[in-house]
Amino acid sequence: MQINDNNLEVLEVGGCPSLTCLISCRGGGLPPTLKNLQIWGCKKLEALLVEKGMEINCPSLEFVWIWGCDRLKYLPDALPNNNNLRNLGLLAVGRCENFESIPEGWFHFATNLTILNITGCKKLKALPVLSHGFQTINYLTSLQTLSMNISEWNNNFKKIGLHSLSSLIKLLIEGPISVAEDEEEDDVTGSSFPIDGKLLPTSLISLSIMKIRNLEKLSSKLFQNLASLEEFYIRGCPRLKSLPVQRLPPLLKRLSISGSRKLTGKCEMGKGKYWPHISKIPKVKVDGDDDDDDDDDDDE
């Protein structure tokens, strides 16, 4: 594919099962005028740019959404200049089973990035911008929503400087994507949520912990600096059996727990050990089954 249109702003590619590469070397790369790039359902797509050394130079790019491209391993390098990708507002990569890396150049000047969503990429072990790029993380001054599904989050969170994300209001942390029942699940997540409250940004309003199957307890300091937290969700953590109810954030308006039978019994209305503490929260939903339905009509 060759794109020579210098006026092109939106490029959408979907449902192309035989496509292996988006841009050839003769195509000259992605057009600098591109604002919106969406790619989905291209099962054989291995790269956006045919040569690994080719770099992306799209100073107008605002929106990148890549989903369901099983063979895609990496994003192309980004030119290290002040204008490149500085307008990027959303970056999402999901359900790409062989995806391994995002070059740091994508984050160097991402001062307008508000949404970062990396989920369902089971071979991605870390995001350099979060695990060791403390200088880089200072550029993410506008980041408001962060969703991550990283296999080895237990090790990575020891290095992440999330407290530096002063604009972050929504954080979703998800364990490794589910495996078949007859497969052995790797114990990479650990048994406790290792983040002290100090390591979470005080601006946080919504926190979700999803599908961490080996999680057994939450740190007693989890909510230490989260005075602004209004929503707390727990989904699909069947071994979780404790909740730091003595330190619940004062502004918490919604608590939703599902798929955690060892915990839901303690939160049962009128009976559970934790009920006197959580009954003051305006909206509480507790379900032992893994139910993602959050309709207000179901709230207790």
Secondary structure, 3 states (H helix, E strand, C coil): CCCCCCCCCEEEEECCCCCCEEECHHHCCCCCCCCEEEEECCCCCCEEECCCCCEECCCCCCEEEEECCCCCCECCEECCCCCCCCCCCEEEEECCCCCCECCHHHCCCCCCCCEEEEECCCCCCCCHHHHCCHHHHCCCCCCCEEEEECCCHHHHCCCCCHHHCCCCCEEEEECCCCCCCCCCCCCCCCCEECCCHHHCCCCCCEEEEECCCCCCEECCCCCCCCCCCCEEEEECCCCCCCCCHHHCCCCCCEEEEECCHHHHHHHCCCCCCCHHHHCCCCEEEEECCCCCCCCHHHCC
